[in-house]
């Protein structure tokens, strides 16, 4: 499958660090499974992983974290 950003790279299974910011909170999620472009390094999360990432980030914000680093577990 070709990358929808650069149009020339191929998407491969990989892991990425996702950085999310909401208000004064920053949440880094490391080792997130994604499809990663071998040309431009853009990444794409599937819908299930997107839900997990957003829920973990929202929990951090609700718990008052200013900066939190979350290491995702291998499936």
Order of alpha helices (4+ residues) and beta strands (2+ residues): beta-beta-beta-alpha-beta
